[in-house]
Amino acid sequence: MAAQIPESDQIKQFKEFLGTYNKLTETCFLDCVKDFTTREVKPEEV
């Protein structure tokens, strides 16, 4: 049977996950989106 993880450790683990997720999504977004002046997708953004 799996051992229960203390609530404080669960919170710490979730905060670490959110931090990692936020960094990853920001990196991907900044690598893809180049121009906010139009709604059209530019060739370099594809």
N, CA, C and O atoms as CSV, one atom per row, in Angstrom:
chain,resi,resn,atom,element,x,y,z
A,1,MET,N,N,0.844,-1.183,0.000
A,1,MET,CA,C,0.000,0.000,0.000
A,1,MET,C,C,0.890,1.247,0.000
A,1,MET,O,O,1.922,1.278,0.670
A,2,ALA,N,N,0.496,2.245,-0.733
A,2,ALA,CA,C,1.291,3.470,-0.841
A,2,ALA,C,C,1.184,4.296,0.439
A,2,ALA,O,O,0.119,4.393,1.050
A,3,ALA,N,N,2.310,4.885,0.828
A,3,ALA,CA,C,2.339,5.743,2.016
A,3,ALA,C,C,1.747,7.107,1.675
A,3,ALA,O,O,1.862,7.578,0.543
A,4,GLN,N,N,1.122,7.725,2.648
A,4,GLN,CA,C,0.538,9.047,2.461
A,4,GLN,C,C,1.632,10.111,2.531
A,4,GLN,O,O,2.502,10.061,3.401
A,5,ILE,N,N,1.583,11.063,1.618
A,5,ILE,CA,C,2.535,12.172,1.612
A,5,ILE,C,C,1.957,13.274,2.494
A,5,ILE,O,O,0.795,13.648,2.334
A,6,PRO,N,N,2.759,13.798,3.427
A,6,PRO,CA,C,2.259,14.881,4.286
A,6,PRO,C,C,1.763,16.068,3.453
A,6,PRO,O,O,2.282,16.349,2.373
A,7,GLU,N,N,0.755,16.748,3.979
A,7,GLU,CA,C,0.142,17.864,3.253
A,7,GLU,C,C,1.156,18.950,2.911
A,7,GLU,O,O,1.105,19.517,1.820
A,8,SER,N,N,2.073,19.247,3.823
A,8,SER,CA,C,3.072,20.289,3.556
A,8,SER,C,C,3.977,19.894,2.391
A,8,SER,O,O,4.378,20.746,1.598
A,9,ASP,N,N,4.299,18.602,2.287
A,9,ASP,CA,C,5.113,18.136,1.163
A,9,ASP,C,C,4.319,18.176,-0.143
A,9,ASP,O,O,4.871,18.469,-1.203
A,10,GLN,N,N,3.023,17.879,-0.058
A,10,GLN,CA,C,2.176,17.952,-1.248
A,10,GLN,C,C,2.103,19.384,-1.762
A,10,GLN,O,O,2.166,19.621,-2.968
A,11,ILE,N,N,1.969,20.330,-0.851
A,11,ILE,CA,C,1.901,21.743,-1.238
A,11,ILE,C,C,3.218,22.173,-1.868
A,11,ILE,O,O,3.221,22.851,-2.896
A,12,LYS,N,N,4.331,21.789,-1.265
A,12,LYS,CA,C,5.652,22.136,-1.808
A,12,LYS,C,C,5.828,21.538,-3.200
A,12,LYS,O,O,6.306,22.211,-4.114
A,13,GLN,N,N,5.444,20.280,-3.359
A,13,GLN,CA,C,5.579,19.605,-4.642
A,13,GLN,C,C,4.703,20.281,-5.702
A,13,GLN,O,O,5.126,20.442,-6.847
A,14,PHE,N,N,3.495,20.673,-5.324
A,14,PHE,CA,C,2.595,21.331,-6.269
A,14,PHE,C,C,3.126,22.702,-6.670
A,14,PHE,O,O,3.031,23.084,-7.837
A,15,LYS,N,N,3.682,23.445,-5.720
A,15,LYS,CA,C,4.274,24.755,-6.032
A,15,LYS,C,C,5.450,24.598,-6.992
A,15,LYS,O,O,5.609,25.393,-7.918
A,16,GLU,N,N,6.272,23.572,-6.773
A,16,GLU,CA,C,7.397,23.314,-7.678
A,16,GLU,C,C,6.891,22.965,-9.074
A,16,GLU,O,O,7.439,23.427,-10.075
A,17,PHE,N,N,5.842,22.148,-9.133
A,17,PHE,CA,C,5.250,21.791,-10.422
A,17,PHE,C,C,4.742,23.028,-11.152
A,17,PHE,O,O,5.004,23.203,-12.342
A,18,LEU,N,N,4.011,23.891,-10.434
A,18,LEU,CA,C,3.481,25.104,-11.057
A,18,LEU,C,C,4.598,26.019,-11.545
A,18,LEU,O,O,4.486,26.607,-12.621
A,19,GLY,N,N,5.666,26.146,-10.775
A,19,GLY,CA,C,6.801,26.965,-11.194
A,19,GLY,C,C,7.437,26.425,-12.464
A,19,GLY,O,O,7.743,27.182,-13.385
A,20,THR,N,N,7.633,25.108,-12.512
A,20,THR,CA,C,8.213,24.474,-13.692
A,20,THR,C,C,7.295,24.636,-14.898
A,20,THR,O,O,7.751,24.959,-15.995
A,21,TYR,N,N,6.011,24.413,-14.690
A,21,TYR,CA,C,5.028,24.550,-15.768
A,21,TYR,C,C,5.006,25.981,-16.305
A,21,TYR,O,O,4.981,26.188,-17.519
A,22,ASN,N,N,5.014,26.961,-15.414
A,22,ASN,CA,C,4.990,28.364,-15.834
A,22,ASN,C,C,6.233,28.728,-16.637
A,22,ASN,O,O,6.132,29.432,-17.642
A,23,LYS,N,N,7.400,28.262,-16.210
A,23,LYS,CA,C,8.637,28.538,-16.951
A,23,LYS,C,C,8.587,27.907,-18.336
A,23,LYS,O,O,8.973,28.534,-19.322
A,24,LEU,N,N,8.114,26.677,-18.408
A,24,LEU,CA,C,8.037,25.976,-19.685
A,24,LEU,C,C,7.080,26.669,-20.647
A,24,LEU,O,O,7.421,26.895,-21.808
A,25,THR,N,N,5.889,27.007,-20.171
A,25,THR,CA,C,4.915,27.649,-21.057
A,25,THR,C,C,5.375,29.040,-21.479
A,25,THR,O,O,5.130,29.448,-22.615
A,26,GLU,N,N,6.033,29.771,-20.591
A,26,GLU,CA,C,6.542,31.093,-20.960
A,26,GLU,C,C,7.633,30.975,-22.016
A,26,GLU,O,O,7.662,31.752,-22.971
A,27,THR,N,N,8.529,30.005,-21.850
A,27,THR,CA,C,9.597,29.793,-22.826
A,27,THR,C,C,9.017,29.444,-24.191
A,27,THR,O,O,9.432,30.001,-25.206
A,28,CYS,N,N,8.062,28.526,-24.217
A,28,CYS,CA,C,7.438,28.135,-25.488
A,28,CYS,C,C,6.712,29.312,-26.130
A,28,CYS,O,O,6.814,29.523,-27.338
A,29,PHE,N,N,5.984,30.073,-25.328
A,29,PHE,CA,C,5.243,31.228,-25.843
A,29,PHE,C,C,6.198,32.251,-26.438
A,29,PHE,O,O,5.970,32.738,-27.545
A,30,LEU,N,N,7.258,32.581,-25.723
A,30,LEU,CA,C,8.202,33.590,-26.205
A,30,LEU,C,C,8.969,33.112,-27.434
A,30,LEU,O,O,9.374,33.927,-28.263
A,31,ASP,N,N,9.173,31.797,-27.564
A,31,ASP,CA,C,9.832,31.254,-28.749
A,31,ASP,C,C,8.925,31.315,-29.974
A,31,ASP,O,O,9.411,31.404,-31.101
A,32,CYS,N,N,7.620,31.267,-29.761
A,32,CYS,CA,C,6.676,31.197,-30.880
A,32,CYS,C,C,6.084,32.546,-31.272
A,32,CYS,O,O,5.963,32.838,-32.462
A,33,VAL,N,N,5.719,33.360,-30.314
A,33,VAL,CA,C,5.019,34.613,-30.599
A,33,VAL,C,C,6.038,35.730,-30.790
A,33,VAL,O,O,6.864,35.996,-29.917
A,34,LYS,N,N,5.962,36.376,-31.948
A,34,LYS,CA,C,6.945,37.414,-32.276
A,34,LYS,C,C,6.322,38.789,-32.463
A,34,LYS,O,O,7.007,39.803,-32.330
A,35,ASP,N,N,5.024,38.833,-32.770
A,35,ASP,CA,C,4.409,40.098,-33.168
A,35,ASP,C,C,2.993,40.205,-32.602
A,35,ASP,O,O,2.145,39.353,-32.867
A,36,PHE,N,N,2.749,41.251,-31.827
A,36,PHE,CA,C,1.428,41.469,-31.249
A,36,PHE,C,C,0.652,42.567,-31.978
A,36,PHE,O,O,-0.392,43.007,-31.495
A,37,THR,N,N,1.145,43.010,-33.126
A,37,THR,CA,C,0.494,44.116,-33.825
A,37,THR,C,C,-0.605,43.645,-34.766
A,37,THR,O,O,-1.322,44.472,-35.329
A,38,THR,N,N,-0.752,42.347,-34.949
A,38,THR,CA,C,-1.777,41.809,-35.839
A,38,THR,C,C,-2.306,40.498,-35.276
A,38,THR,O,O,-1.637,39.825,-34.491
A,39,ARG,N,N,-3.507,40.152,-35.686
A,39,ARG,CA,C,-4.089,38.880,-35.246
A,39,ARG,C,C,-3.614,37.731,-36.120
A,39,ARG,O,O,-3.810,36.565,-35.778
A,40,GLU,N,N,-2.991,38.054,-37.246
A,40,GLU,CA,C,-2.526,37.023,-38.171
A,40,GLU,C,C,-1.256,36.362,-37.645
A,40,GLU,O,O,-0.442,36.984,-36.962
A,41,VAL,N,N,-1.115,35.089,-37.983
A,41,VAL,CA,C,0.091,34.353,-37.614
A,41,VAL,C,C,1.144,34.607,-38.687
A,41,VAL,O,O,0.901,34.375,-39.871
A,42,LYS,N,N,2.298,35.079,-38.271
A,42,LYS,CA,C,3.388,35.367,-39.201
A,42,LYS,C,C,4.119,34.066,-39.552
A,42,LYS,O,O,4.088,33.114,-38.772
A,43,PRO,N,N,4.772,34.017,-40.715
A,43,PRO,CA,C,5.492,32.795,-41.114
A,43,PRO,C,C,6.538,32.348,-40.087
A,43,PRO,O,O,6.731,31.150,-39.882
A,44,GLU,N,N,7.208,33.301,-39.446
A,44,GLU,CA,C,8.233,32.926,-38.467
A,44,GLU,C,C,7.633,32.393,-37.162
A,44,GLU,O,O,8.354,31.875,-36.309
A,45,GLU,N,N,6.317,32.523,-37.014
A,45,GLU,CA,C,5.642,32.032,-35.816
A,45,GLU,C,C,5.050,30.635,-36.009
A,45,GLU,O,O,4.571,30.022,-35.054
A,46,VAL,N,N,5.085,30.144,-37.223
A,46,VAL,CA,C,4.482,28.839,-37.508
A,46,VAL,C,C,5.394,27.727,-37.071
A,46,VAL,O,O,5.057,26.553,-37.230
